[in-house]
Amino acid sequence: MSGKLGRTGPGRGRRSYPVRVGRTVIVVLALYLLAAYLLIPLAWERYASGHPSFDDNPRLTRTSDGHPGDPLNVGLIGTEAEIFFVMKAAKWLDARPLGIVSDLEIAADTILGRPDDNAPMSNLYLFDRKEDLAFEKPVGENPRRRNHVRLWRTGAEDGGRPVWIGAASYDARVGFSHTTGQVTHHIAPDVDTERDRLMAELEATGKLSDVYKVSGFHKVLEGTNGGGDPWFTEGDLAVGVLASGLP
């Protein structure tokens, strides 16, 4: 009796092993198909439905003479007062308006190597108007280099608060425009780095309720701006949702 059991037990184990493996493979495959083709798409659909669509917005800014400008790569959701509050918390400063005096000041500061924390920016255009807000963060003691972002109110709202879209880039140096010959700032080509820097600094303030990316926002992933500076991007738009009730 015991001898028969001893002979048939291992045989049953050997025969059942492929069955167990097959069942495991089927279960894993079923779970994968369920997650990849049902649960994850549904989750992304629900996630996207809770955020505003940026599809109707332009992809590039324009210069005053109609040349392509810097690519749009950031979005913010919040009131103007909330944006000023969170930008100040992240140590970004609002740029002063262009004008003869401010233009002469930044020229002198650049030549003499003096700091200019609120140096003006050239205007770019979107929705047939120049930027609504402009912020910068100086790098070093000279206005030749700075982080900067221009923001436009899109006219859309999310939860009763304005939706903004903007172009963040890094001014790497001052030189002559490759298209007009005018003295201008030249941006660094990797605009994604500046996009991610801005979002990381805003998120570090603890005053954002959400940060997400709109994948594939740009279909054209490289180009040249109005000053003749090349740029490239992976194509995503980074969006920050400001916490309600700031300040």
C-alpha positions in Angstrom: 0.0 0.0 0.0 2.7 2.5 1.0 4.8 1.4 -1.9 2.1 2.3 -4.4 1.6 5.7 -2.8 5.3 6.3 -2.9 5.4 5.5 -6.6 2.4 7.6 -7.7 3.0 10.7 -5.6 6.1 12.1 -7.4 4.4 11.3 -10.8 1.4 13.4 -9.9 3.7 16.2 -8.8 5.6 16.1 -12.1 2.5 16.0 -14.2 0.8 18.9 -12.2 3.8 21.2 -12.5 3.2 22.2 -16.1 -0.4 22.7 -15.3 0.4 25.1 -12.5 2.8 27.0 -14.7 0.2 27.2 -17.4 -2.5 28.4 -15.0 -0.1 31.1 -13.6 0.8 32.3 -17.1 -2.9 32.6 -18.0 -3.7 34.5 -14.8 -0.8 36.9 -15.3 -1.8 37.4 -18.9 -5.4 38.1 -18.0 -4.3 40.6 -15.3 -2.1 42.3 -17.8 -4.8 42.6 -20.4 -7.3 43.8 -17.8 -4.9 46.5 -16.5 -3.4 47.6 -19.9 -6.6 47.7 -21.9 -9.3 48.5 -19.3 -8.2 49.8 -15.9 -5.3 52.1 -16.9 -7.1 53.7 -19.9 -10.1 54.3 -17.6 -7.9 55.7 -14.9 -6.3 58.1 -17.4 -9.6 59.1 -18.9 -11.0 59.9 -15.4 -7.8 61.8 -14.6 -7.8 63.8 -17.8 -11.5 64.6 -17.4 -10.7 66.4 -14.1 -8.3 68.8 -15.8 -8.8 71.4 -18.5 -7.9 70.7 -22.1 -5.1 72.6 -23.6 -5.7 71.3 -27.1 -7.3 74.5 -28.4 -4.3 76.6 -27.5 -1.5 77.6 -29.9 1.9 75.8 -29.6 4.2 78.8 -30.3 4.3 82.4 -29.4 4.9 85.1 -32.0 7.2 88.1 -32.1 5.8 91.6 -32.8 6.8 91.2 -36.5 5.1 87.8 -36.9 8.2 85.5 -36.5 7.7 82.3 -34.5 8.7 82.9 -30.9 9.4 80.6 -28.0 7.4 77.4 -27.6 4.7 77.1 -25.0 5.7 74.6 -22.4 4.0 75.4 -19.1 0.4 75.9 -17.8 -0.9 77.3 -14.4 -4.3 77.2 -12.9 -5.1 79.9 -10.4 -5.9 83.6 -10.0 -3.5 86.3 -10.8 -3.0 87.1 -7.1 -2.3 83.4 -6.4 0.3 83.3 -9.2 2.1 86.4 -7.9 2.0 84.8 -4.4 3.5 81.5 -5.4 6.1 83.0 -7.8 7.3 85.2 -5.0 7.4 82.2 -2.6 9.6 80.5 -5.2 11.8 83.6 -5.4 10.8 84.6 -8.9 10.4 88.3 -9.6 8.0 90.2 -11.9 9.8 91.9 -14.8 9.3 95.6 -15.2 7.7 96.8 -18.5 9.8 97.7 -21.6 10.5 101.4 -22.2 13.4 103.7 -23.2 14.6 104.1 -19.6 14.4 100.4 -18.7 16.1 99.5 -22.0 19.0 101.8 -21.3 19.2 100.5 -17.8 19.5 96.9 -18.8 22.0 97.8 -21.5 24.2 99.6 -19.0 23.8 96.8 -16.4 24.8 94.2 -19.0 27.9 96.1 -20.1 29.0 97.0 -16.5 28.1 93.6 -15.0 25.6 95.1 -12.5 22.7 93.0 -11.2 19.2 93.9 -12.4 16.7 91.7 -10.7 13.6 93.2 -12.5 15.1 93.6 -15.9 12.5 94.0 -18.7 11.8 91.3 -21.3 11.0 91.7 -24.9 7.3 91.2 -25.6 6.0 88.0 -27.2 2.5 87.6 -28.5 -0.3 85.0 -28.1 -4.0 85.4 -28.7 -3.1 88.6 -30.6 -1.8 90.2 -27.4 1.5 90.5 -25.5 2.1 88.4 -22.4 -0.2 89.2 -19.4 2.5 88.3 -16.8 6.2 88.0 -16.9 8.6 86.7 -14.2 12.3 86.1 -14.0 15.0 84.7 -11.7 18.5 86.2 -12.1 21.4 83.9 -12.5 24.6 85.4 -11.0 25.2 89.2 -10.8 24.5 90.1 -14.5 21.3 90.3 -16.4 22.9 88.4 -19.3 21.7 85.2 -17.8 18.3 84.5 -16.2 15.4 82.1 -15.9 12.2 83.6 -17.3 8.6 82.8 -18.1 5.8 84.7 -19.9 2.2 83.8 -19.1 -1.0 84.4 -21.0 -4.6 84.0 -19.6 -6.3 81.6 -22.0 -9.9 82.6 -21.3 -10.7 79.2 -20.0 -11.4 78.4 -16.4 -11.1 75.3 -14.2 -13.2 75.3 -11.0 -13.9 79.0 -11.5 -10.2 79.9 -11.6 -8.3 81.1 -14.7 -6.2 78.8 -16.9 -2.9 80.2 -18.0 -0.4 79.0 -20.6 3.2 80.2 -20.9 6.7 79.9 -22.3 9.6 79.2 -19.9 13.1 79.4 -21.2 16.6 80.3 -20.0 18.5 83.3 -21.3 22.0 82.0 -21.7 23.7 85.2 -23.1 23.2 88.5 -24.8 24.0 89.0 -28.4 22.7 90.1 -31.8 19.5 88.7 -33.1 20.2 86.3 -36.0 17.1 87.6 -37.8 17.0 91.4 -37.1 20.5 92.3 -35.9 19.0 93.8 -32.8 20.6 93.3 -29.4 18.7 90.5 -27.6 18.9 87.7 -25.2 19.6 84.2 -26.7 17.9 81.3 -25.1 19.3 77.9 -24.3 17.9 75.3 -26.8 16.7 72.8 -24.2 13.4 74.4 -23.1 12.3 71.3 -21.2 15.0 71.9 -18.6 13.6 75.3 -17.9 10.1 74.0 -17.8 11.0 71.3 -15.3 13.0 73.8 -13.2 10.1 76.2 -12.9 7.7 73.4 -11.9 10.1 71.9 -9.4 10.6 75.3 -7.7 6.9 76.0 -7.6 6.2 72.6 -6.2 8.9 73.0 -3.6 6.9 75.9 -2.1 4.2 73.5 -1.0 1.6 75.7 -2.6 0.6 73.5 -5.5 -2.2 71.1 -5.2 -1.3 69.1 -8.3 1.3 68.9 -11.0 0.8 66.9 -14.2 1.9 66.9 -17.8 -0.1 67.0 -21.1 1.8 64.4 -23.1 2.3 65.1 -26.8 1.3 68.7 -26.6 3.9 69.6 -29.3 3.9 67.6 -32.5 6.9 69.6 -33.9 9.7 69.0 -31.5 12.3 71.5 -32.7 12.4 74.9 -34.3 13.9 78.4 -34.2 12.6 81.4 -32.4 12.3 85.0 -33.5 15.9 85.7 -32.5 17.2 82.8 -34.6 17.8 80.6 -31.5 17.3 76.9 -32.0 15.1 75.0 -29.5 14.0 71.5 -28.9 11.5 69.7 -26.7 10.2 66.2 -25.9 6.8 67.7 -26.5 5.1 67.8 -23.1 3.3 70.7 -21.4 3.8 70.8 -17.7 0.8 72.1 -15.7 0.7 73.3 -12.1 -2.5 73.7 -10.1 -2.2 76.3 -7.4 -3.7 75.6 -4.0 -7.0 77.4 -3.6 -7.2 80.4 -1.3 -3.7 81.8 -1.8 -2.4 84.0 -0.3 
